Amino acid sequence: MFIKQNFISLFKSAGIAVSDEQFLRFDSYAEQLVSYNERVNLTALTSPEDIAEKHFLDSILPFYHFVIKNSASIIDVGAGAGFPSCPLKIMRSDIDATLLDSLLKRVNFLTQLSDDLGFGAKCIHGRAEELSRDTKYRERYDIATARAVAALPVLCEYCLPFVKEGGFFLSLKGSRGEQEAKEAYTAIRTLGGRLEEVYGYCLPSGDARTLIVVKKISQTPSKYPRNKGQMTKKPL
């Protein structure tokens, strides 16, 4: 699907080296994404150029602003078509990835992708606000991440309950990330977090992005997360 030299050059322009093996995995991922997207709506961006930059590079670049320790356990909340966790897994095979989504058709895609590319990822069908109350998942992960359009206070309530003390919630946002971080101050503090860093950067195309880093410094109170309706109607 990809023209190899163009793909390699795109990543190189962002300071990221891609091996031949990694390129083949990205190429296979893109082909499966486009094929599955014909049956199940996963993404509106399906051109090779958009997939390469606005899905794959966009998923990886923020993690060059944050050092992930070896063999870190990561849960991708609302994983969708696998962004950011699956491109990150291609670059960092040591990561222990859990992919969570509420739509079974998306989980089926992620399971097939993981099997085909040998990710060994755990693909889970369920709602974040329910699973994060389960002791198997609550405060079990080094990192929770989300590449979602929901407001940051809501994302914090979905994601921070999964993070162990000393771990991090990493939110991938657009140009309003710095403002959203300010708006989420109360939610972060209430849920046991502390805002650590807000990194602004751009994709090669010039599109603005923000990585918001929240450290988990204490346990999340047992009454959180609330149900979706409460989160939406009365965000923290």
C-alpha positions as CSV (number, residue, x, y, z in Angstrom):
1,M,0.0,0.0,0.0
2,F,2.7,2.4,1.0
3,I,5.6,3.6,-1.2
4,K,8.4,2.6,1.0
5,Q,10.8,5.5,0.4
6,N,8.0,8.0,1.1
7,F,7.0,6.3,4.3
8,I,10.6,6.1,5.6
9,S,11.2,9.8,4.6
10,L,8.1,10.9,6.5
11,F,9.2,9.3,9.7
12,K,12.8,10.4,9.2
13,S,11.5,14.0,8.9
14,A,10.2,13.6,12.5
15,G,13.5,12.1,13.7
16,I,12.2,8.5,13.7
17,A,14.0,5.6,12.1
18,V,11.8,2.7,10.8
19,S,13.4,-0.7,10.1
20,D,12.5,-2.9,7.1
21,E,10.5,-5.3,9.4
22,Q,8.6,-2.4,11.0
23,F,7.8,-1.0,7.6
24,L,6.3,-4.3,6.5
25,R,4.1,-4.4,9.6
26,F,2.9,-0.9,9.0
27,D,2.1,-1.7,5.4
28,S,0.2,-4.8,6.4
29,Y,-1.7,-2.9,9.1
30,A,-2.7,-0.2,6.6
31,E,-4.0,-2.9,4.1
32,Q,-6.1,-4.6,6.8
33,L,-7.4,-1.2,8.1
34,V,-8.6,-0.2,4.6
35,S,-10.1,-3.7,3.9
36,Y,-11.9,-3.9,7.2
37,N,-13.1,-0.3,6.9
38,E,-15.2,-1.3,3.8
39,R,-17.4,-3.4,6.1
40,V,-17.1,-1.6,9.5
41,N,-16.5,2.2,9.9
42,L,-13.2,2.5,11.6
43,T,-11.8,5.7,10.1
44,A,-12.6,8.4,7.5
45,L,-8.9,8.7,6.6
46,T,-8.0,5.9,4.2
47,S,-5.4,7.3,1.7
48,P,-1.9,6.0,2.2
49,E,-0.7,9.6,2.9
50,D,-3.3,10.2,5.6
51,I,-2.8,6.8,7.2
52,A,1.0,7.2,7.3
53,E,1.0,10.7,8.9
54,K,-2.4,11.2,10.6
55,H,-2.7,7.7,12.1
56,F,0.6,6.0,12.3
57,L,3.1,8.9,12.8
58,D,0.5,10.7,14.9
59,S,0.3,7.7,17.2
60,I,4.0,7.4,17.7
61,L,5.4,10.9,17.7
62,P,4.0,11.9,21.1
63,F,5.9,9.0,22.8
64,Y,9.2,10.5,21.7
65,H,8.3,13.3,24.2
66,F,7.8,10.8,27.0
67,V,10.1,7.9,27.8
68,I,8.2,4.7,28.3
69,K,10.1,2.2,30.5
70,N,10.9,-1.3,29.2
71,S,8.1,-3.8,29.3
72,A,5.6,-1.2,30.5
73,S,2.0,-2.3,30.8
74,I,-0.3,0.0,28.7
75,I,-4.0,0.1,28.3
76,D,-5.5,2.0,25.3
77,V,-8.9,3.2,26.4
78,G,-11.3,3.5,23.4
79,A,-8.7,1.9,21.1
80,G,-10.9,2.1,18.0
81,A,-8.8,1.1,15.1
82,G,-5.7,0.7,17.3
83,F,-4.5,4.2,17.7
84,P,-2.1,5.0,19.4
85,S,-1.3,1.5,20.8
86,C,-0.8,-0.6,17.7
87,P,1.6,1.7,15.9
88,L,3.4,2.1,19.2
89,K,3.6,-1.6,19.6
90,I,5.2,-1.9,16.2
91,M,8.0,0.4,17.3
92,R,8.2,-1.0,20.9
93,S,7.6,-4.7,20.8
94,D,8.5,-5.0,24.5
95,I,5.3,-3.1,25.6
96,D,2.5,-5.2,27.2
97,A,-0.5,-3.8,25.4
98,T,-4.2,-4.0,26.4
99,L,-6.7,-2.7,23.8
100,L,-10.1,-1.8,25.2
101,D,-13.2,-0.8,23.2
102,S,-16.9,-0.8,23.7
103,L,-17.8,-1.9,20.2
104,L,-17.4,-5.6,19.5
105,K,-16.8,-5.1,15.7
106,R,-13.8,-2.9,16.5
107,V,-12.5,-5.4,19.1
108,N,-12.8,-8.1,16.4
109,F,-10.6,-6.1,14.1
110,L,-8.0,-5.5,16.8
111,T,-8.0,-9.2,17.7
112,Q,-7.4,-10.1,14.0
113,L,-4.7,-7.5,13.6
114,S,-2.9,-8.6,16.8
115,D,-3.0,-12.2,15.6
116,D,-1.8,-11.4,12.1
117,L,1.0,-9.1,13.2
118,G,2.0,-11.1,16.2
119,F,1.4,-8.4,18.7
120,G,0.2,-10.6,21.6
121,A,-2.1,-7.8,22.6
122,K,-5.0,-8.4,25.0
123,C,-8.1,-7.2,23.1
124,I,-11.1,-6.5,25.5
125,H,-14.7,-5.8,24.7
126,G,-16.3,-3.6,27.4
127,R,-17.0,-0.2,28.8
128,A,-14.2,1.6,30.5
129,E,-16.4,2.9,33.3
130,E,-17.4,-0.7,34.2
131,L,-14.1,-2.5,33.7
132,S,-12.1,0.0,35.7
133,R,-14.1,-1.0,38.8
134,D,-13.0,-4.6,38.3
135,T,-10.0,-5.5,40.5
136,K,-8.4,-7.3,37.5
137,Y,-8.0,-4.0,35.8
138,R,-8.3,-1.2,38.4
139,E,-5.0,0.5,39.1
140,R,-3.1,-2.3,37.3
141,Y,-1.3,-0.4,34.5
142,D,1.8,1.7,34.2
143,I,0.2,3.8,31.5
144,A,-3.3,4.5,30.3
145,T,-3.6,6.4,27.0
146,A,-6.4,7.7,24.9
147,R,-6.6,9.4,21.5
148,A,-10.2,10.5,21.7
149,V,-12.3,13.6,21.1
150,A,-14.0,13.6,24.5
151,A,-13.2,16.5,26.8
152,L,-10.2,15.9,29.0
153,P,-12.1,15.9,32.4
154,V,-14.2,13.0,31.0
155,L,-11.1,11.2,29.6
156,C,-9.4,11.5,33.0
157,E,-12.4,9.8,34.7
158,Y,-12.3,7.0,32.1
159,C,-8.6,6.5,32.2
160,L,-7.0,7.4,35.6
161,P,-8.8,4.5,37.5
162,F,-6.8,2.1,35.4
163,V,-3.4,3.6,36.3
164,K,-1.4,2.3,39.3
165,E,0.2,4.8,41.7
166,G,3.3,6.2,40.1
167,G,2.0,5.5,36.6
168,F,0.8,7.9,34.0
169,F,-2.2,8.9,31.9
170,L,-1.1,10.2,28.5
171,S,-3.8,12.1,26.6
172,L,-3.2,12.8,22.9
173,K,-4.9,16.1,22.0
174,G,-5.0,18.7,19.2
175,S,-4.2,22.4,19.2
176,R,-6.4,23.1,22.3
177,G,-4.5,20.7,24.5
178,E,-3.0,23.4,26.8
179,Q,-6.4,25.0,27.4
180,E,-8.0,21.5,28.0
181,A,-5.3,20.8,30.6
182,K,-6.3,23.9,32.5
183,E,-10.0,22.9,32.3
184,A,-9.2,19.4,33.7
185,Y,-7.3,20.6,36.8
186,T,-10.1,19.7,39.2
187,A,-10.8,16.3,37.5
188,I,-7.1,15.4,37.6
189,R,-6.7,16.3,41.3
190,T,-10.0,14.6,42.3
191,L,-9.1,11.4,40.6
192,G,-5.6,11.1,42.2
193,G,-3.5,12.7,39.5
194,R,-1.1,15.5,39.1
195,L,-0.5,17.4,35.8
196,E,3.1,16.8,35.0
197,E,3.8,18.2,31.5
198,V,2.0,19.6,28.5
199,Y,4.0,19.2,25.3
200,G,3.0,21.1,22.1
201,Y,4.4,19.9,18.8
202,C,3.4,19.6,15.1
203,L,3.1,16.8,12.5
204,P,5.2,17.3,9.4
205,S,2.1,18.7,7.7
206,G,2.0,21.5,10.3
207,D,-1.1,20.2,12.2
208,A,-0.8,21.1,15.9
209,R,-0.8,18.4,18.5
210,T,-0.5,18.3,22.3
211,L,0.6,15.5,24.7
212,I,-0.8,15.9,28.2
213,V,1.0,13.9,30.8
214,V,-0.8,13.2,34.1
215,K,1.0,11.3,36.9
216,K,-1.0,9.1,39.3
217,I,0.1,10.1,42.8
218,S,-2.7,8.6,44.9
219,Q,-5.5,6.0,44.6
220,T,-8.6,7.1,42.7
221,P,-11.6,7.4,45.2
222,S,-13.8,4.3,45.0
223,K,-16.9,6.3,43.8
224,Y,-15.1,7.0,40.5
225,P,-15.6,6.5,37.6
226,R,-19.3,7.4,37.6
227,N,-21.6,6.3,34.8
228,K,-21.4,7.8,31.4
229,G,-24.5,10.0,31.9
230,Q,-23.1,11.5,35.0
231,M,-19.7,12.2,33.5
232,T,-21.3,13.9,30.5
233,K,-23.9,16.0,32.3
234,K,-21.7,17.0,35.2
235,P,-18.0,16.7,34.4
236,L,-15.5,17.0,37.2
